[in-house]
Each structure stands twice: as C-alpha cells, then as structure tokens.
C-alpha cells in the first residue's frame, strides 16, 4: 500500500436520511491502492446504505464519492439469476460489463470465468441451475461475478456468509493476490474476524464513522 499516492476511493461528508431518521451523518474516508479496509457496525447502523451509495445504487442527500478505476460490488443480497445456470450468469454479467465487445474480450472473460470456478472450487456446478445450489455455492458465484471484470476497487458486504472453512481460506488467498496487484478491497460486516489481515478497520456507529 502506498500511503503517499492519490487515493483510489474518496468519500466526502456523505449524509443520508430516510424520513426523519438520519442514517449517515457526514461519513468521510479514503482508501489507497492495495489497501484492505473493513467497516464494522451493528445491524441497522447504515453499513449497507453506505455501500449502496459508494457503488451508485442509492443517492446520498449530500456529499460525494470519487473512484479512480472500475468498481466491483458483492452485496449481501445475491444478485444472481436463480433460473439461469452458473455459466449463463457469467455470460450475462460479462455482457453487462462490456466484456464481449470483441473476440479478444470474449476469450479473456471466459478464461477469467474458468479461473474463478477453479479457485473457489465450484467448477462442477458450471451448468447447474442456480436455484438448485446451496447458499454457500451461490455466495461463491456472487463473489465471482463481482470479480469478473477485474475491478480496481472491490466492495464486499458480508462476503463470506455461508462459506465453509476451505472456501474461507481461498477467499483470503484471493484478497492477497488482489492487493499484490494494487487492487483495493473494502469489506463490510457486523463483525470482522482475522483483524490482523486488515490495514485499517472503521466503525460505523450512530451515523458516524471512525477508525478503530
């Protein structure tokens, strides 16, 4: 991590209310390239709302977010299509990311798909309908789809829910590889294990964030 470089993610004074309830009260943070940061907070603290603002799914009442590069988002609520196969989900997201615009791009995302299936050990389910999969396997797919377009900033909401121990270890291997390549990762959870793996951990409480 290069602390002197320009931040890859800048969050400035983000505020958000729902009705009279102020969920976020001027949240600010920065992330550097290659940094792994975590955000912890109790249920209802506004973590998911903040993430949705960071990726553009929710509009803040005030403040701004800037990123230098592609963003990948793995939400707590899976975005996969239950009636499609695993392979068809990859194909849909590749198209949505614009990875099929030429022959070389199509070959590249197919190679990335195969690598993700192998890394998370669910290649045997490539042609299975998603609705028939276990919750843990669906989460592997959810995470893999967020990684398909090689994002520069990866934002993860409760990413290892449903993982078995082997997959949990593969997850951390993946994060180390991404960090070595200069990618930044933001993990949000109600509780963070393996705190020593993180460069920084923030706590979101009463609409305010601080480094702990």
C-alpha positions in Angstrom: 0.0 0.0 0.0 1.4 3.4 -1.0 0.0 5.9 1.5 1.5 8.9 -0.4 -0.2 8.2 -3.6 -3.6 9.6 -4.7 -6.4 7.7 -3.0 -8.3 5.3 -5.3 -11.5 5.9 -3.3 -12.6 9.2 -1.8 -15.7 9.6 0.3 -16.6 13.1 1.4 -19.2 14.0 4.0 -21.9 11.6 2.9 -25.2 12.1 4.6 -28.4 10.2 4.1 -31.8 10.2 5.8 -34.9 8.1 5.4 -37.8 10.2 6.5 -36.8 11.7 9.9 -34.2 9.1 10.5 -30.6 10.2 9.8 -28.7 7.1 8.8 -25.4 8.7 7.8 -24.2 11.9 9.2 -21.3 13.2 7.2 -19.3 10.0 6.6 -15.8 10.5 5.1 -13.0 8.1 4.3 -10.2 7.4 1.8 -8.6 4.2 0.5 -5.2 3.7 -1.1 -4.3 1.3 -3.9 -3.6 -2.1 -2.4 -5.3 -1.4 0.8 -7.6 -3.8 2.6 -10.1 -2.0 4.9 -13.0 -3.1 6.9 -16.2 -1.4 8.2 -17.9 -2.8 11.2 -21.2 -1.9 12.8 -24.3 -3.3 14.3 -27.3 -4.3 12.2 -29.1 -1.1 11.2 -26.0 1.1 11.6 -26.2 2.1 7.9 -23.4 -0.1 6.5 -25.4 -1.4 3.5 -26.8 2.0 2.8 -23.2 3.4 2.7 -22.1 0.7 0.3 -25.0 1.3 -2.0 -24.1 4.9 -2.1 -20.5 4.0 -2.9 -21.5 1.9 -5.9 -24.2 4.3 -7.1 -27.3 2.3 -6.2 -28.5 4.8 -3.7 -28.2 8.6 -4.0 -26.8 10.5 -1.0 -28.6 13.6 0.3 -25.2 15.4 0.4 -21.5 14.6 -0.1 -19.7 12.9 -2.9 -17.8 9.8 -3.8 -15.0 9.5 -6.4 -13.2 6.4 -7.5 -10.2 6.0 -9.8 -10.9 2.9 -11.7 -13.5 0.1 -12.0 -15.6 -0.9 -9.0 -16.8 -4.4 -8.2 -19.7 -4.9 -5.8 -20.7 -8.1 -3.9 -23.9 -7.3 -2.0 -25.2 -9.3 0.9 -28.4 -10.0 -1.1 -27.2 -12.0 -4.0 -27.6 -10.5 -7.5 -27.5 -13.9 -9.3 -30.3 -15.1 -11.5 -31.9 -18.1 -9.9 -33.4 -19.5 -13.1 -30.2 -19.4 -15.1 -27.2 -21.7 -14.9 -23.9 -20.6 -13.4 -22.4 -20.3 -16.8 -25.3 -18.2 -18.1 -25.0 -15.9 -15.1 -21.3 -15.4 -16.0 -22.3 -14.7 -19.6 -25.0 -12.2 -18.6 -22.6 -10.2 -16.3 -19.8 -10.4 -18.9 -22.2 -8.7 -21.4 -23.3 -6.1 -18.8 -19.7 -5.3 -18.1 -19.0 -4.8 -21.8 -16.5 -7.7 -21.9 -17.9 -9.2 -25.1 -17.3 -6.3 -27.5 -14.6 -8.1 -29.4 -13.3 -11.6 -29.9 -10.3 -11.0 -27.6 -12.5 -9.7 -24.8 -14.8 -12.7 -25.0 -11.8 -15.1 -24.8 -10.5 -13.1 -21.8 -13.6 -13.3 -19.7 -14.1 -17.0 -20.5 -10.6 -17.6 -19.1 -11.3 -15.5 -16.1 -14.6 -17.4 -15.5 -12.7 -20.7 -15.6 -10.1 -19.4 -13.1 -12.8 -18.2 -10.7 -14.6 -21.5 -10.9 -11.4 -23.3 -10.1 -10.2 -21.0 -7.4 -13.5 -21.2 -5.4 -13.9 -25.0 -6.2 -17.3 -25.0 -7.9 -16.5 -25.8 -11.5 -18.6 -28.9 -11.3 -21.7 -26.6 -11.0 -21.0 -24.6 -14.1 -24.1 -26.0 -15.9 -26.3 -26.2 -12.8 -29.4 -24.1 -12.4 -28.6 -21.6 -9.6 -31.8 -22.3 -7.7 -30.6 -25.8 -7.0 -27.3 -24.7 -5.4 -26.5 -24.4 -1.7 -26.3 -21.0 -0.1 -22.5 -21.2 0.1 -22.1 -22.0 -3.6 -24.5 -19.2 -4.5 -22.2 -16.9 -2.5 -19.2 -18.2 -4.4 -20.9 -17.2 -7.6 -22.0 -13.9 -6.2 -18.4 -13.0 -5.3 -17.0 -14.4 -8.6 -19.4 -12.2 -10.6 -18.1 -9.1 -8.8 -14.6 -10.1 -9.7 -15.2 -11.0 -13.4 -14.4 -7.5 -14.8 -11.1 -7.2 -12.8 -12.2 -4.2 -10.6 -9.7 -1.8 -9.1 -11.9 -1.4 -6.0 -13.8 -4.4 -4.7 -16.6 -3.6 -2.2 -18.0 -6.6 -0.3 -21.0 -6.8 2.0 -20.8 -9.8 4.4 -18.8 -11.6 1.7 -18.0 -14.9 3.5 -21.5 -15.7 4.7 -22.2 -19.4 4.1 -18.5 -20.3 3.2 -17.0 -23.5 4.6 -13.5 -23.3 6.1 -11.7 -24.2 2.8 -13.6 -21.5 0.9 -12.9 -19.0 3.6 -9.2 -19.7 3.2 -9.4 -19.4 -0.6 -11.2 -16.1 0.0 -8.2 -14.7 1.9 -5.8 -16.0 -0.7 -7.7 -14.1 -3.3 -7.6 -10.9 -1.4 -3.8 -11.2 -1.0 -3.5 -11.7 -4.8 -5.6 -8.6 -5.5 -3.7 -6.5 -3.1 -0.4 -7.5 -4.6 -1.8 -6.3 -8.0 -2.6 -2.9 -6.5 -6.3 -3.6 -6.1 -8.2 -2.2 -3.0 -10.8 -4.1 -1.0 -13.4 -2.8 1.4 -15.2 -5.4 3.5 -18.3 -4.6 5.5 -19.6 -6.8 8.2 -21.3 -6.7 11.6 -18.2 -8.4 13.0 -14.7 -8.8 11.5 -12.6 -11.9 12.1 -8.8 -12.0 11.4 -8.4 -8.3 12.2 -4.6 -8.6 11.6 -5.3 -9.1 7.8 -6.7 -5.5 7.6 -4.7 -2.3 7.1 -7.5 -0.3 8.8 -10.9 -1.0 10.4 -13.6 1.6 10.7 -16.6 1.5 12.9 -19.9 3.0 11.7 -22.0 4.0 14.7 -24.8 6.5 15.1 -24.3 7.6 11.5 -20.6 8.5 12.1 -17.5 6.6 11.0 -14.2 6.5 12.8 -11.0 4.4 12.6 -10.6 1.9 15.4 
